[in-house]
Amino acid sequence: MSDLEQDYSALRKCEKCGGEMKLIGRLPRRLQHPARTVFRCAACDNVVQE
């Protein structure tokens, strides 16, 4: 696991179950859409983007 993944995973907890979320990836900025960071909960499979 890279340092970036460890940093993001340590900061992100699932809103549904409180479990640890894993960094899935980063989506680059496109035209008027901002860059996104995508996380998935290991416990309940909840997926979120910021």
PyMOL commands that place a pseudoatom at each C-alpha (Angstrom):
pseudoatom trace, name=CA, resn=MET, resi=1, chain=A, elem=C, hetatm=0, pos=[0.000, 0.000, 0.000]
pseudoatom trace, name=CA, resn=SER, resi=2, chain=A, elem=C, hetatm=0, pos=[1.407, 3.399, -0.942]
pseudoatom trace, name=CA, resn=ASP, resi=3, chain=A, elem=C, hetatm=0, pos=[1.815, 6.312, 1.456]
pseudoatom trace, name=CA, resn=LEU, resi=4, chain=A, elem=C, hetatm=0, pos=[-1.043, 8.124, -0.288]
pseudoatom trace, name=CA, resn=GLU, resi=5, chain=A, elem=C, hetatm=0, pos=[-3.404, 5.178, 0.303]
pseudoatom trace, name=CA, resn=GLN, resi=6, chain=A, elem=C, hetatm=0, pos=[-2.402, 4.954, 3.965]
pseudoatom trace, name=CA, resn=ASP, resi=7, chain=A, elem=C, hetatm=0, pos=[-2.918, 8.688, 4.491]
pseudoatom trace, name=CA, resn=TYR, resi=8, chain=A, elem=C, hetatm=0, pos=[-6.398, 8.726, 2.931]
pseudoatom trace, name=CA, resn=SER, resi=9, chain=A, elem=C, hetatm=0, pos=[-7.531, 5.446, 4.527]
pseudoatom trace, name=CA, resn=ALA, resi=10, chain=A, elem=C, hetatm=0, pos=[-6.500, 6.637, 7.990]
pseudoatom trace, name=CA, resn=LEU, resi=11, chain=A, elem=C, hetatm=0, pos=[-8.685, 9.735, 7.595]
pseudoatom trace, name=CA, resn=ARG, resi=12, chain=A, elem=C, hetatm=0, pos=[-11.816, 8.205, 6.110]
pseudoatom trace, name=CA, resn=LYS, resi=13, chain=A, elem=C, hetatm=0, pos=[-14.465, 6.292, 8.078]
pseudoatom trace, name=CA, resn=CYS, resi=14, chain=A, elem=C, hetatm=0, pos=[-17.710, 4.938, 6.607]
pseudoatom trace, name=CA, resn=GLU, resi=15, chain=A, elem=C, hetatm=0, pos=[-20.788, 7.074, 7.288]
pseudoatom trace, name=CA, resn=LYS, resi=16, chain=A, elem=C, hetatm=0, pos=[-23.076, 4.011, 7.321]
pseudoatom trace, name=CA, resn=CYS, resi=17, chain=A, elem=C, hetatm=0, pos=[-21.241, 1.523, 9.545]
pseudoatom trace, name=CA, resn=GLY, resi=18, chain=A, elem=C, hetatm=0, pos=[-18.179, 3.395, 10.872]
pseudoatom trace, name=CA, resn=GLY, resi=19, chain=A, elem=C, hetatm=0, pos=[-15.766, 0.930, 9.281]
pseudoatom trace, name=CA, resn=GLU, resi=20, chain=A, elem=C, hetatm=0, pos=[-12.462, 1.813, 7.635]
pseudoatom trace, name=CA, resn=MET, resi=21, chain=A, elem=C, hetatm=0, pos=[-12.683, 2.951, 4.029]
pseudoatom trace, name=CA, resn=LYS, resi=22, chain=A, elem=C, hetatm=0, pos=[-10.069, 2.050, 1.442]
pseudoatom trace, name=CA, resn=LEU, resi=23, chain=A, elem=C, hetatm=0, pos=[-8.871, 4.420, -1.251]
pseudoatom trace, name=CA, resn=ILE, resi=24, chain=A, elem=C, hetatm=0, pos=[-10.002, 2.978, -4.597]
pseudoatom trace, name=CA, resn=GLY, resi=25, chain=A, elem=C, hetatm=0, pos=[-8.602, 5.653, -6.867]
pseudoatom trace, name=CA, resn=ARG, resi=26, chain=A, elem=C, hetatm=0, pos=[-8.512, 9.210, -8.035]
pseudoatom trace, name=CA, resn=LEU, resi=27, chain=A, elem=C, hetatm=0, pos=[-10.452, 10.579, -10.975]
pseudoatom trace, name=CA, resn=PRO, resi=28, chain=A, elem=C, hetatm=0, pos=[-8.717, 13.465, -12.751]
pseudoatom trace, name=CA, resn=ARG, resi=29, chain=A, elem=C, hetatm=0, pos=[-10.272, 16.862, -13.329]
pseudoatom trace, name=CA, resn=ARG, resi=30, chain=A, elem=C, hetatm=0, pos=[-12.263, 17.052, -16.575]
pseudoatom trace, name=CA, resn=LEU, resi=31, chain=A, elem=C, hetatm=0, pos=[-13.421, 20.317, -18.134]
pseudoatom trace, name=CA, resn=GLN, resi=32, chain=A, elem=C, hetatm=0, pos=[-15.731, 21.879, -15.526]
pseudoatom trace, name=CA, resn=HIS, resi=33, chain=A, elem=C, hetatm=0, pos=[-15.758, 18.818, -13.196]
pseudoatom trace, name=CA, resn=PRO, resi=34, chain=A, elem=C, hetatm=0, pos=[-13.315, 18.823, -10.246]
pseudoatom trace, name=CA, resn=ALA, resi=35, chain=A, elem=C, hetatm=0, pos=[-10.937, 15.970, -9.435]
pseudoatom trace, name=CA, resn=ARG, resi=36, chain=A, elem=C, hetatm=0, pos=[-12.509, 13.202, -7.317]
pseudoatom trace, name=CA, resn=THR, resi=37, chain=A, elem=C, hetatm=0, pos=[-11.169, 10.742, -4.766]
pseudoatom trace, name=CA, resn=VAL, resi=38, chain=A, elem=C, hetatm=0, pos=[-13.117, 7.456, -4.504]
pseudoatom trace, name=CA, resn=PHE, resi=39, chain=A, elem=C, hetatm=0, pos=[-13.345, 5.300, -1.353]
pseudoatom trace, name=CA, resn=ARG, resi=40, chain=A, elem=C, hetatm=0, pos=[-14.977, 1.926, -0.619]
pseudoatom trace, name=CA, resn=CYS, resi=41, chain=A, elem=C, hetatm=0, pos=[-15.895, 0.529, 2.799]
pseudoatom trace, name=CA, resn=ALA, resi=42, chain=A, elem=C, hetatm=0, pos=[-14.385, -2.910, 3.441]
pseudoatom trace, name=CA, resn=ALA, resi=43, chain=A, elem=C, hetatm=0, pos=[-17.270, -3.874, 5.758]
pseudoatom trace, name=CA, resn=CYS, resi=44, chain=A, elem=C, hetatm=0, pos=[-20.462, -2.784, 3.963]
pseudoatom trace, name=CA, resn=ASP, resi=45, chain=A, elem=C, hetatm=0, pos=[-19.254, -1.997, 0.387]
pseudoatom trace, name=CA, resn=ASN, resi=46, chain=A, elem=C, hetatm=0, pos=[-20.438, 1.630, 0.618]
pseudoatom trace, name=CA, resn=VAL, resi=47, chain=A, elem=C, hetatm=0, pos=[-18.732, 3.725, -2.094]
pseudoatom trace, name=CA, resn=VAL, resi=48, chain=A, elem=C, hetatm=0, pos=[-18.247, 7.485, -1.784]
pseudoatom trace, name=CA, resn=GLN, resi=49, chain=A, elem=C, hetatm=0, pos=[-16.425, 10.193, -3.690]
pseudoatom trace, name=CA, resn=GLU, resi=50, chain=A, elem=C, hetatm=0, pos=[-15.120, 13.535, -2.543]
for i in range(1, 50): cmd.bond("trace and resi %d" % i, "trace and resi %d" % (i + 1))
show_as sticks, trace
zoom trace
